[in-house]
Every structure is written in structure tokens, then in C-alpha cells.
Amino acid sequence: MKFSFSTLIVACLVALASISCSKEEVDPIENIFVAPTVAQFKNLRDLALAQHTETATFNAEDGVTFTSNDGAQINIPAGCLTNNGNPVTGAVELTFIDLYAKNDMMATNKPTMGLMPSGDKALLITGGEFFIDVRQNNTLLESSCGFHLLVPFDNTGGEDSEMIMWTGVIDENGNLTWEENENMELFAQGANYFVFGNEFGWTNIDRFYSDPRPKTTMKVKVPEGFDFENSAVYLSYDGEPNALAQLDAYISETKVFSEHYGQIPIGLEAHIIFATAEGDDWRYAIQAVTISANQIYTFTMQDTQVDTYENLVAAINALP
């Protein structure tokens, strides 16, 4: 009997060990997952931005009129470029980027978050985001007589008379905030916006999103191993293809991303987007939500999928 009982105990222990091993085997994500580095995530964003970057070489004394693949046109008049106030001649290179849709804003980390007079941030609806840069031998130049920018209404669904001009400010973490720029001129004529600017860099045709409903904050908990440096959380408002909000604060104690300004309408139909890197691909998840007061939303690793840049932007473009 002793031998039989001991044998039974051993058999039970072996069975328990087998069950334990099987449990571990069916959850391989947790066993082999290694969080992406800051550099890996930044590289994906840089590659996405490169997809939208166009360049042209011209002689400074001749000026240039350049039309982007999306139909935006920039004109830099002849003889206007300077370096520390000194006129520039010879070959120079223009770099131009234009973004209009939330799928491109997400992948490039160029959301439409505008700075309010209170110092809080709120969603902007865009008529186009633009980056303009002119260099000679990698030295950034200025324009003593500014530049002209023409943007078709069709790129963002039609004319909006409430649009004004904004300048993009990128912080030490690479995140972009838009600040109103009263020194730039904007008017609409025919089928286009016309912009007169005097400083290169990021600029934007925008207005604040308007919704009369009561507002709230929101928090989003992401999987273990992710934080503000190697991942991001965005909010896509249903029915607004030319806008993208970002949860720009990360609370390390509770490991949540936060919209802490209290600017999200209660009852809003929206989609939360969690994005990060997985090698040379993107790992992401999209969650449909109806915003309620002070809600915490959660993503798990099982919610995520790994896919290419092209499939990621297609998935976001398909959102309502």
C-alpha cells in the first residue's frame, strides 16, 4: 500500500507539472515578449514621415514654385533666401511635407492638438499640416520676403471659414503641439486656401473642434512594458477624418496614459488607438468606445496585432 500511495503522489505531481507547462505553452506572448526600445519606435515614425517627404533642388536667386503629390503648392520668390541675414545664391534644397488625414498623422506622430489660452490642449480640425524647410549645405535658411502656400479645399473636404494659422512646436520627446500664429495670413479664394508665411518649419491651417456636450478626462491602461517613450495612445473622433487627438501624459505610478485637460465630450463616439513597434513592423490595437465620465480604458497584449505600415494606415483610414 505504501508503494502504491507513493506512486500515486508522484503521478499527481507529474500531472500537475504537465498541466503547468501546458498553460505556459498556450500563452507564448507573455513568455517571449521583449518591449521595443525608444529607438525602434522612433525609427518607425521616421520611416512613416519619410513616406510623405518630398524634395526639390533650385537656385536661390531664381526662387521656386513646387507642387506636392497632393496638390499643395508652395512658392518661394526669387532672391529671398538668406543665411544670418546674408543673401544666398546657388543651389539649395526644399523639403516639403503635407498631411491631411488622421492615419498619416498617427503614423508620423503629428496629431492635431492645439494650445488653448489656459495652457490646456484640445483637438483641432485641420485644413492641412505642412513642413517647409530650405537648406544649403545642410544649413537652415530663412526667407526675407516669406513664402506663399496654396492648398486645395478638396484635400480636407471643403472650405471652412473658421480656419486660422498655427505653428508647430516639437518638444524634447518629439511630440508636436500647435500654437496660434497671428503673424501668418490666411484667406480663401476659388477652391483653395492661400497662406502667406515668413518662417519655415511646421505650420497648420486649423480651428478648434466644437462640441456643446459636457467634457471629461480619460485614461488608458496599456500592456506591461509600454510607456510614453516606446508607445503612444491616440483618440480618433468618429466623423472627423482630418483630426487626431493624443493622450500626451503618462502616469508612471499607475501605468496609464491620460487626457488630463478635461476636453473630451461625454457621449462622443470614438476609437482609441494604441501603437508601438514590433521589429520593423507596427504593433497596434484599436478599440471602439463611447466616452463616459472619468473612464479608464484598457488594452492587453491579446488585443494587439502586428502588421505593416501600409496595413496600419489602411485600418485607421477605415475608421468612421
C-alpha positions as CSV (number, residue, x, y, z in Angstrom):
1,M,0.0,0.0,0.0
2,K,2.8,2.4,0.8
3,F,4.4,1.8,-2.6
4,S,1.1,2.3,-4.3
5,F,0.3,5.5,-2.4
6,S,3.7,7.0,-3.1
7,T,3.4,6.1,-6.7
8,L,0.0,7.9,-6.8
9,I,1.5,11.0,-5.2
10,V,4.4,11.1,-7.8
11,A,1.9,10.6,-10.6
12,C,-0.2,13.5,-9.4
13,L,2.9,15.8,-9.2
14,V,3.9,14.8,-12.7
15,A,0.4,15.5,-13.9
16,L,0.4,18.9,-12.2
17,A,3.7,19.8,-13.7
18,S,2.5,18.8,-17.1
19,I,-0.6,21.0,-16.8
20,S,1.5,23.9,-15.6
21,C,3.8,23.5,-18.6
22,S,0.9,23.3,-21.0
23,K,-0.6,26.5,-19.5
24,E,2.7,28.3,-20.2
25,E,2.9,26.9,-23.7
26,V,-0.5,28.4,-24.7
27,D,0.5,31.8,-23.6
28,P,3.7,32.4,-25.6
29,I,3.3,36.2,-25.9
30,E,4.0,36.7,-22.2
31,N,7.0,34.3,-22.3
32,I,8.9,35.7,-25.3
33,F,7.8,39.3,-25.4
34,V,10.5,41.9,-25.3
35,A,9.4,45.5,-25.2
36,P,10.5,47.7,-28.1
37,T,13.2,50.3,-27.5
38,V,12.7,54.1,-27.8
39,A,14.9,54.0,-30.9
40,Q,12.8,51.3,-32.6
41,F,9.6,53.2,-32.1
42,K,11.1,56.5,-33.3
43,N,12.5,54.7,-36.4
44,L,9.0,53.6,-37.4
45,R,7.7,57.1,-37.1
46,D,10.7,58.5,-39.0
47,L,10.1,56.0,-41.8
48,A,6.4,57.0,-42.0
49,L,7.4,60.6,-42.2
50,A,9.8,59.8,-45.0
51,Q,6.9,58.4,-47.0
52,H,5.4,61.9,-47.1
53,T,8.6,63.8,-47.6
54,E,9.2,65.5,-51.0
55,T,12.3,67.4,-52.0
56,A,13.3,69.8,-54.8
57,T,16.6,71.5,-55.7
58,F,16.6,75.0,-57.1
59,N,18.7,78.1,-57.4
60,A,18.1,80.6,-54.6
61,E,18.3,83.6,-57.0
62,D,15.6,82.1,-59.1
63,G,13.1,81.1,-56.4
64,V,10.8,78.1,-56.8
65,T,7.2,77.0,-57.3
66,F,6.7,73.5,-56.2
67,T,3.5,71.3,-56.2
68,S,3.2,68.3,-53.9
69,N,1.8,64.9,-54.8
70,D,-1.4,66.0,-53.0
71,G,-1.7,69.2,-55.0
72,A,-0.5,71.8,-52.4
73,Q,1.7,74.4,-54.0
74,I,4.5,76.4,-52.3
75,N,6.1,79.5,-53.9
76,I,9.4,81.0,-52.6
77,P,10.1,84.2,-54.5
78,A,13.4,84.8,-56.3
79,G,16.2,86.3,-54.2
80,C,14.5,86.0,-50.9
81,L,16.7,83.3,-49.1
82,T,19.2,84.4,-46.5
83,N,21.7,82.9,-44.1
84,N,22.0,85.0,-40.9
85,G,20.7,88.0,-42.9
86,N,23.1,87.5,-45.8
87,P,21.7,86.8,-49.3
88,V,22.1,83.3,-50.6
89,T,22.9,82.3,-54.1
90,G,23.4,78.9,-55.8
91,A,21.7,75.5,-55.3
92,V,19.5,75.0,-52.3
93,E,17.2,72.1,-51.3
94,L,13.5,72.4,-50.4
95,T,11.9,69.8,-48.2
96,F,8.1,69.7,-48.1
97,I,5.6,67.6,-46.2
98,D,1.8,67.8,-46.3
99,L,-0.5,65.8,-44.1
100,Y,-4.3,65.8,-44.1
101,A,-5.8,62.5,-42.7
102,K,-5.6,61.0,-39.3
103,N,-4.0,57.8,-40.5
104,D,-1.0,59.8,-41.7
105,M,-1.0,61.9,-38.5
106,M,-0.9,58.8,-36.3
107,A,2.0,57.1,-38.1
108,T,4.1,60.2,-38.2
109,N,3.2,61.4,-34.7
110,K,1.7,64.7,-35.9
111,P,-1.7,64.9,-34.1
112,T,-3.8,68.0,-34.2
113,M,-3.6,69.2,-30.5
114,G,-3.8,72.9,-30.2
115,L,-2.7,75.0,-27.2
116,M,-5.6,76.9,-25.6
117,P,-5.2,80.3,-23.8
118,S,-5.4,78.4,-20.5
119,G,-2.4,76.3,-21.3
120,D,-4.5,73.2,-21.8
121,K,-4.7,71.4,-25.2
122,A,-7.7,70.5,-27.2
123,L,-8.5,68.9,-30.6
124,L,-8.0,70.8,-33.8
125,I,-9.7,70.2,-37.1
126,T,-7.2,70.7,-39.9
127,G,-7.1,72.1,-43.4
128,G,-3.6,70.6,-43.7
129,E,-0.4,70.2,-41.8
130,F,2.8,71.4,-43.6
131,F,6.5,71.2,-43.1
132,I,8.7,73.6,-45.1
133,D,12.5,73.6,-44.9
134,V,15.1,75.1,-47.2
135,R,18.8,74.4,-46.7
136,Q,22.2,74.9,-48.4
137,N,25.0,72.5,-47.4
138,N,22.7,71.4,-44.6
139,T,22.4,74.9,-43.1
140,L,18.9,76.0,-42.5
141,L,18.0,79.2,-44.4
142,E,15.5,82.0,-43.8
143,S,13.3,83.9,-46.3
144,S,13.4,87.6,-46.0
145,C,10.2,88.0,-48.0
146,G,8.3,85.0,-46.9
147,F,6.6,82.3,-48.9
148,H,3.1,81.6,-50.4
149,L,1.2,78.4,-49.9
150,L,-1.8,77.3,-51.9
151,V,-3.9,74.3,-50.5
152,P,-6.9,72.8,-52.3
153,F,-10.1,72.6,-50.3
154,D,-10.7,69.1,-51.6
155,N,-7.8,67.8,-49.6
156,T,-9.9,68.2,-46.4
157,G,-13.5,68.1,-47.7
158,G,-14.2,71.7,-48.5
159,E,-13.8,75.3,-47.3
160,D,-14.1,76.1,-43.6
161,S,-14.4,79.8,-42.9
162,E,-13.3,79.4,-39.2
163,M,-9.8,78.3,-40.1
164,I,-6.8,80.2,-38.7
165,M,-3.0,79.6,-38.9
166,W,-0.9,77.7,-36.4
167,T,2.8,77.0,-35.8
168,G,4.0,73.6,-34.7
169,V,6.3,73.3,-31.7
170,I,8.1,69.9,-31.1
171,D,9.2,69.2,-27.5
172,E,12.2,67.2,-26.3
173,N,10.2,63.9,-26.6
174,G,9.4,64.6,-30.3
175,N,5.7,65.4,-29.6
176,L,4.0,68.2,-31.5
177,T,1.8,70.9,-30.2
178,W,0.1,73.6,-32.3
179,E,0.2,77.3,-31.2
180,E,-1.8,80.0,-32.9
181,N,0.3,82.2,-35.2
182,E,-1.2,85.7,-35.8
183,N,1.8,86.7,-38.0
184,M,0.7,84.5,-40.8
185,E,-2.1,85.4,-43.2
186,L,-4.9,83.1,-44.4
187,F,-7.7,83.6,-46.9
188,A,-9.9,81.5,-49.1
189,Q,-10.4,82.1,-52.8
190,G,-11.9,79.9,-55.5
191,A,-11.2,76.3,-54.5
192,N,-8.1,77.0,-52.3
193,Y,-6.7,78.3,-49.1
194,F,-4.0,80.9,-49.6
195,V,-1.3,81.2,-46.9
196,F,1.3,84.0,-46.5
197,G,4.1,83.0,-44.1
198,N,7.5,84.2,-43.1
199,E,9.0,81.3,-41.1
200,F,9.9,77.8,-42.2
201,G,9.1,74.7,-40.1
202,W,5.7,73.2,-39.2
203,T,2.6,75.2,-40.0
204,N,-1.1,74.3,-39.9
205,I,-4.5,75.5,-41.2
206,D,-6.8,74.7,-38.3
207,R,-9.7,75.5,-36.0
208,F,-10.7,74.1,-32.6
209,Y,-13.2,71.2,-32.6
210,S,-16.5,72.4,-31.2
211,D,-19.0,70.3,-29.2
212,P,-21.5,71.6,-26.7
213,R,-21.7,68.5,-24.6
214,P,-20.2,68.3,-21.1
215,K,-16.5,67.4,-21.1
216,T,-14.4,64.8,-19.2
217,T,-10.9,63.4,-18.8
218,M,-10.0,59.9,-19.8
219,K,-7.2,57.3,-19.0
220,V,-5.9,54.4,-21.0
221,K,-4.0,51.5,-19.4
222,V,-1.6,49.8,-21.8
223,P,0.1,46.4,-21.6
224,E,3.1,45.8,-19.3
225,G,6.4,47.0,-20.7
226,F,5.0,50.0,-22.6
227,D,5.2,53.7,-21.6
228,F,5.3,57.2,-23.1
229,E,8.7,56.5,-24.7
230,N,8.1,53.3,-26.6
231,S,4.4,53.6,-27.4
232,A,1.6,56.1,-27.9
233,V,-2.2,56.4,-27.5
234,Y,-4.4,58.4,-29.8
235,L,-8.1,59.2,-30.0
236,S,-10.0,59.3,-33.3
237,Y,-13.3,61.1,-33.1
238,D,-15.9,59.4,-35.3
239,G,-16.9,61.5,-38.2
240,E,-13.7,63.7,-38.2
241,P,-11.2,62.3,-40.7
242,N,-9.0,65.4,-40.6
243,A,-8.2,65.4,-36.9
244,L,-6.4,63.2,-34.3
245,A,-6.2,63.7,-30.6
246,Q,-3.3,62.4,-28.5
247,L,-3.1,61.4,-24.8
248,D,0.1,63.3,-24.1
249,A,0.6,62.5,-20.4
250,Y,1.8,59.2,-18.9
251,I,1.4,58.5,-15.2
252,S,4.2,56.1,-14.3
253,E,2.7,55.2,-10.9
254,T,-0.5,53.8,-12.4
255,K,1.0,53.0,-15.8
256,V,-1.8,54.8,-17.7
257,F,-1.9,57.4,-20.5
258,S,-4.1,60.3,-19.6
259,E,-6.0,63.1,-21.3
260,H,-5.9,65.3,-18.2
261,Y,-7.3,68.5,-19.7
262,G,-10.9,67.5,-19.5
263,Q,-11.7,68.4,-23.1
264,I,-13.4,65.2,-24.3
265,P,-17.2,65.3,-24.9
266,I,-19.2,62.9,-22.8
267,G,-21.2,60.6,-25.2
268,L,-18.6,61.0,-28.0
269,E,-18.3,58.0,-30.3
270,A,-14.6,57.4,-30.9
271,H,-11.9,54.9,-31.4
272,I,-8.8,54.6,-29.1
273,I,-5.6,53.7,-31.0
274,F,-2.6,52.1,-29.2
275,A,0.5,52.0,-31.3
276,T,4.1,50.7,-30.8
277,A,6.9,48.9,-32.6
278,E,7.5,45.2,-33.2
279,G,10.8,44.9,-35.0
280,D,10.3,46.5,-38.4
281,D,6.5,46.4,-38.2
282,W,3.9,48.0,-36.1
283,R,2.1,46.5,-33.1
284,Y,-1.3,48.2,-32.6
285,A,-4.8,47.9,-31.3
286,I,-8.0,49.8,-32.0
287,Q,-10.9,50.0,-29.5
288,A,-14.3,51.5,-30.3
289,V,-15.7,53.5,-27.3
290,T,-18.5,55.8,-26.2
291,I,-16.9,58.3,-23.9
292,S,-18.3,58.3,-20.4
293,A,-17.2,60.5,-17.4
294,N,-13.7,59.7,-16.0
295,Q,-13.5,56.3,-17.6
296,I,-10.4,54.1,-17.6
297,Y,-10.0,52.0,-20.8
298,T,-7.6,49.0,-21.0
299,F,-5.6,47.3,-23.7
300,T,-4.0,43.9,-23.3
301,M,-1.3,42.2,-25.4
302,Q,-4.0,39.9,-26.7
303,D,-5.9,42.9,-28.1
304,T,-2.9,43.9,-30.2
305,Q,-1.8,42.7,-33.7
306,V,1.4,43.1,-35.7
307,D,1.2,44.4,-39.2
308,T,2.9,46.5,-41.8
309,Y,2.8,50.3,-42.1
310,E,0.5,50.0,-45.1
311,N,-2.0,47.9,-43.3
312,L,-1.9,50.0,-40.2
313,V,-2.7,53.2,-42.0
314,A,-5.4,51.4,-44.0
315,A,-7.0,50.2,-40.8
316,I,-7.1,53.7,-39.4
317,N,-8.3,55.2,-42.7
318,A,-11.2,52.8,-42.5
319,L,-12.4,54.2,-39.1
320,P,-15.7,56.2,-39.2
